[in-house]
Amino acid sequence: MMPRERLRIAVQKSGRLSEPCFDLLDRCGLRFRRSRDGLFCYGDGEPVDLLLVRDDDIPGLIAQGVCDLGIVGRNVLAENAAARQTALQCLRSLAFGACRLVIAVPQDMAYAGGGSLARLRIATSYPNLLRDWLSANGVDAEIVTLAGSVEIAPRLGTADAICDLVQSGATLAANQLREVDRVLDSEAVLVGSATLPADGRRDAIELLLRRIDGVVRVRGSRLLLLQAARASVEAIVAVLPGAPSATVLQMDGQPGQVMLQALCADELGWRQLEAIQRAGARELFVLPVERALA
């Protein structure tokens, strides 16, 4: 394989991680031009390109050296590790795509722990993670491996229970299933091979990691700006959501009056703002925060 000078990242072409993945890269200042076939994105400005693929293919593409990094769910990384197929490392948690891999059974089935699954058939797309969980819990059960539509297996009579990814639980309820045990908490992660490239691509990786840190650290945060009498500062800080550190600046020509700014990670709804106002604040402004550099 010819050496590459540009960093190549494998990302999900479509699915639950696709849109937030592109949003993250956009917030990192990365711009792309998509190829006509829709499978490749050429980076503008930075030496970073994207390959758009199925998420299950990403670990293999990294192992083969086709891509340097990938963005997948932690469930995919863990399944790959459990299968001992490739040696990948998690470089960053990306704070989106939260879900969980769970055991679910029919709503009318009694469940008193993993032992209730003994000698039953469990359908899943994650046979290696399920096998490890069953072993850890001392359960002897049959694993039925399916590529998709796992939740309908009990209704079709091909399984007695399932092990599948869940976000809200609505799909389980629609198929008369209930969650009874948790195998893994998952979210989107940035992964790479156990040994990262040592050429010019390493600089692009370090640049990307710095920018991801700057985006993830303030994701969902709001910058609060307000004016107040200095005597009110202590009372105002006491009601700020999330107990952030506040910066207090003296206002020119107005003795005893200050400008206060604080980065709030928690919600700043109307009730929070009204409580801050009652504590002595005035001229309150709430601004979105897209990125930060330490």
C-alpha positions as CSV (number, residue, x, y, z in Angstrom):
1,M,0.0,0.0,0.0
2,M,1.4,3.4,-1.0
3,P,2.1,5.7,2.0
4,R,-0.4,8.5,2.5
5,E,0.3,12.1,3.7
6,R,-3.4,12.9,4.4
7,L,-5.3,11.7,7.4
8,R,-8.2,9.5,6.6
9,I,-11.1,9.0,8.9
10,A,-13.9,6.4,8.5
11,V,-17.3,7.5,9.5
12,Q,-20.8,6.1,9.3
13,K,-22.4,6.9,6.0
14,S,-25.9,6.9,7.4
15,G,-27.5,6.1,10.7
16,R,-27.8,7.6,14.2
17,L,-24.2,8.7,14.4
18,S,-23.9,10.2,10.9
19,E,-25.4,13.7,11.4
20,P,-23.9,14.4,14.9
21,C,-20.5,13.2,13.5
22,F,-20.6,15.8,10.7
23,D,-21.7,18.4,13.2
24,L,-18.7,17.7,15.4
25,L,-16.3,17.9,12.5
26,D,-17.8,21.1,11.3
27,R,-17.4,22.6,14.8
28,C,-13.8,21.5,14.6
29,G,-13.4,23.7,11.6
30,L,-13.2,20.9,9.1
31,R,-14.8,21.4,5.7
32,F,-15.3,18.8,3.1
33,R,-16.3,18.3,-0.6
34,R,-18.3,15.0,-1.2
35,S,-17.4,12.8,-4.2
36,R,-20.0,12.1,-6.8
37,D,-20.5,8.6,-5.5
38,G,-21.1,9.9,-2.0
39,L,-18.5,7.5,-0.5
40,F,-15.6,10.0,0.0
41,C,-15.2,13.5,1.4
42,Y,-12.2,15.6,0.4
43,G,-11.0,17.9,3.1
44,D,-10.6,21.6,2.4
45,G,-8.0,23.6,4.4
46,E,-6.7,20.7,6.5
47,P,-5.2,17.4,5.3
48,V,-8.1,15.3,6.6
49,D,-10.4,13.2,4.4
50,L,-13.4,11.0,5.2
51,L,-14.5,7.6,4.0
52,L,-18.2,7.0,4.4
53,V,-19.0,3.4,5.2
54,R,-21.1,1.0,7.4
55,D,-20.1,1.4,11.1
56,D,-19.4,-2.4,11.4
57,D,-16.7,-2.1,8.6
58,I,-14.8,0.7,10.4
59,P,-12.6,-1.4,12.7
60,G,-11.5,-3.6,9.8
61,L,-10.7,-0.6,7.6
62,I,-8.4,0.8,10.3
63,A,-6.8,-2.6,10.8
64,Q,-6.1,-2.8,7.1
65,G,-4.5,0.6,7.0
66,V,-7.2,1.9,4.7
67,C,-8.1,4.5,7.3
68,D,-6.2,6.0,10.2
69,L,-9.1,6.8,12.5
70,G,-12.8,6.0,12.8
71,I,-15.8,7.3,14.7
72,V,-18.0,4.4,15.9
73,G,-20.2,3.5,18.9
74,R,-18.4,2.1,21.9
75,N,-20.5,-1.0,21.4
76,V,-18.7,-1.6,18.0
77,L,-15.3,-1.1,19.6
78,A,-16.1,-3.4,22.5
79,E,-17.6,-6.1,20.2
80,N,-14.4,-5.9,18.1
81,A,-12.2,-6.2,21.2
82,A,-14.3,-9.1,22.5
83,A,-13.8,-10.9,19.2
84,R,-10.1,-10.1,19.3
85,Q,-10.2,-9.2,15.6
86,T,-8.1,-6.0,15.7
87,A,-6.2,-4.0,18.2
88,L,-7.9,-0.6,18.4
89,Q,-7.6,2.1,21.0
90,C,-10.2,4.7,22.1
91,L,-8.7,8.1,21.6
92,R,-11.6,10.2,22.7
93,S,-15.2,9.9,23.9
94,L,-17.3,12.3,21.8
95,A,-20.3,13.0,24.1
96,F,-23.1,12.0,21.6
97,G,-24.8,8.9,20.4
98,A,-25.5,7.7,24.0
99,C,-27.3,4.3,24.2
100,R,-27.0,1.0,26.0
101,L,-26.7,-2.6,25.2
102,V,-29.3,-4.5,27.2
103,I,-31.0,-7.8,27.8
104,A,-34.7,-7.6,27.1
105,V,-37.4,-10.3,27.6
106,P,-41.1,-10.6,26.8
107,Q,-43.2,-8.4,29.1
108,D,-44.9,-11.4,30.7
109,M,-41.7,-13.3,31.4
110,A,-40.5,-13.5,35.0
111,Y,-36.9,-12.4,35.5
112,A,-34.9,-12.8,38.6
113,G,-31.4,-12.2,37.3
114,G,-29.2,-13.7,34.7
115,G,-30.1,-17.3,35.9
116,S,-33.5,-16.8,34.4
117,L,-31.9,-16.9,30.9
118,A,-30.5,-20.4,31.4
119,R,-31.0,-22.7,28.4
120,L,-33.0,-20.0,26.6
121,R,-32.3,-18.6,23.1
122,I,-31.0,-15.0,23.0
123,A,-30.9,-13.1,19.7
124,T,-28.3,-10.4,19.2
125,S,-26.1,-8.6,16.8
126,Y,-23.3,-8.5,19.4
127,P,-22.5,-12.2,20.0
128,N,-19.1,-11.7,21.5
129,L,-20.3,-9.1,24.1
130,L,-23.2,-11.3,24.9
131,R,-21.0,-14.4,25.3
132,D,-18.7,-12.5,27.7
133,W,-21.7,-11.3,29.7
134,L,-23.2,-14.7,29.9
135,S,-19.9,-16.2,31.0
136,A,-19.3,-13.5,33.6
137,N,-22.8,-14.2,35.0
138,G,-22.5,-18.0,34.9
139,V,-25.3,-18.4,32.4
140,D,-25.5,-21.3,29.9
141,A,-27.7,-20.0,27.0
142,E,-27.9,-20.3,23.3
143,I,-26.8,-17.2,21.2
144,V,-28.7,-16.6,18.0
145,T,-26.7,-14.2,15.9
146,L,-28.8,-11.8,13.7
147,A,-27.6,-8.9,11.5
148,G,-30.7,-6.8,12.2
149,S,-34.3,-6.7,13.4
150,V,-33.3,-8.3,16.6
151,E,-36.3,-7.0,18.5
152,I,-38.8,-9.0,16.5
153,A,-37.1,-12.4,17.1
154,P,-39.2,-13.4,20.2
155,R,-42.4,-12.6,18.2
156,L,-41.2,-14.7,15.3
157,G,-40.4,-17.6,17.7
158,T,-36.7,-17.6,16.7
159,A,-35.5,-16.5,20.2
160,D,-36.8,-16.3,23.8
161,A,-35.0,-13.0,24.7
162,I,-32.8,-10.4,23.0
163,C,-29.6,-8.5,23.6
164,D,-29.8,-5.2,21.7
165,L,-29.0,-1.5,21.6
166,V,-31.6,0.8,23.3
167,Q,-31.9,4.5,23.4
168,S,-35.4,5.5,24.6
169,G,-36.9,2.0,25.0
170,A,-39.8,2.8,22.6
171,T,-38.8,0.0,20.2
172,L,-38.8,-2.5,23.0
173,A,-42.2,-1.5,24.2
174,A,-43.6,-1.6,20.6
175,N,-42.5,-5.2,20.5
176,Q,-43.8,-6.2,23.9
177,L,-40.4,-6.4,25.4
178,R,-38.9,-5.0,28.6
179,E,-35.3,-4.2,29.6
180,V,-34.1,-6.4,32.5
181,D,-30.3,-6.1,32.5
182,R,-27.6,-3.9,31.1
183,V,-24.5,-5.3,29.3
184,L,-22.8,-2.0,28.2
185,D,-23.2,1.7,28.2
186,S,-22.2,3.2,24.8
187,E,-21.6,6.5,23.1
188,A,-19.7,7.6,20.0
189,V,-15.9,7.4,20.3
190,L,-12.9,8.2,18.1
191,V,-10.7,5.2,17.6
192,G,-7.4,4.4,16.0
193,S,-5.0,1.5,15.7
194,A,-2.9,0.5,18.6
195,T,0.1,2.2,16.9
196,L,-0.7,5.6,15.4
197,P,1.2,6.8,12.3
198,A,4.5,8.5,13.0
199,D,4.6,10.6,9.8
200,G,2.9,13.9,8.9
201,R,-0.5,12.4,9.7
202,R,0.4,12.4,13.4
203,D,0.3,16.3,13.3
204,A,-3.2,16.1,11.8
205,I,-4.3,13.7,14.5
206,E,-3.0,16.0,17.3
207,L,-4.7,18.9,15.7
208,L,-8.0,17.0,15.5
209,L,-7.7,15.9,19.1
210,R,-7.1,19.4,20.3
211,R,-10.1,20.7,18.4
212,I,-12.4,17.8,19.6
213,D,-11.4,18.6,23.2
214,G,-12.3,22.2,22.6
215,V,-15.7,21.3,21.2
216,V,-16.6,18.5,23.6
217,R,-15.6,20.4,26.7
218,V,-18.2,23.1,26.2
219,R,-20.9,21.1,24.4
220,G,-24.2,22.3,25.6
221,S,-22.6,25.1,27.6
222,R,-23.8,28.7,27.7
223,L,-21.9,31.9,28.4
224,L,-23.7,34.1,30.9
225,L,-23.0,37.8,30.9
226,L,-24.5,40.2,33.3
227,Q,-24.1,43.5,35.3
228,A,-24.5,43.9,39.0
229,A,-23.5,45.7,42.1
230,R,-20.3,44.3,43.5
231,A,-22.2,43.7,46.8
232,S,-24.5,41.3,44.9
233,V,-21.8,39.1,43.4
234,E,-21.7,36.5,46.2
235,A,-25.5,36.0,46.0
236,I,-25.5,35.8,42.3
237,V,-22.7,33.2,42.1
238,A,-24.6,31.1,44.7
239,V,-27.5,30.6,42.4
240,L,-25.6,30.0,39.1
241,P,-26.4,26.5,37.8
242,G,-23.6,24.0,38.0
243,A,-21.5,26.1,40.3
244,P,-19.2,27.5,37.6
245,S,-16.2,29.7,38.3
246,A,-17.2,33.3,37.5
247,T,-15.0,36.2,36.2
248,V,-15.8,39.6,37.7
249,L,-14.6,42.7,35.9
250,Q,-14.8,46.3,37.2
251,M,-16.9,48.6,35.0
252,D,-15.1,51.8,34.0
253,G,-16.5,55.0,35.6
254,Q,-19.0,53.1,37.7
255,P,-17.6,52.4,41.2
256,G,-19.2,49.5,42.9
257,Q,-20.6,48.1,39.6
258,V,-19.2,45.0,37.9
259,M,-19.5,42.8,34.8
260,L,-19.7,39.1,35.6
261,Q,-19.3,36.3,33.1
262,A,-19.6,32.6,33.7
263,L,-19.5,29.4,31.6
264,C,-22.5,27.4,32.7
265,A,-22.6,23.7,31.7
266,D,-26.2,23.2,33.0
267,E,-29.4,24.6,31.6
268,L,-30.1,28.3,31.8
269,G,-33.8,28.4,31.5
270,W,-36.2,31.2,32.4
271,R,-36.5,30.1,36.0
272,Q,-32.7,30.1,36.4
273,L,-32.4,33.5,34.9
274,E,-35.1,34.9,37.0
275,A,-33.4,33.5,40.2
276,I,-30.2,35.2,39.1
277,Q,-32.0,38.4,38.5
278,R,-33.6,38.3,41.9
279,A,-30.1,37.9,43.4
280,G,-29.2,41.3,42.0
281,A,-28.2,40.8,38.3
282,R,-29.4,43.1,35.5
283,E,-28.7,43.2,31.7
284,L,-28.5,39.4,31.4
285,F,-27.2,37.9,28.2
286,V,-27.0,34.1,27.4
287,L,-24.7,33.2,24.5
288,P,-24.1,29.7,22.9
289,V,-20.6,28.4,23.0
290,E,-19.3,26.3,20.1
291,R,-15.6,25.7,21.0
292,A,-12.9,26.6,23.4
293,L,-9.1,26.5,23.6
294,A,-7.4,26.1,27.0
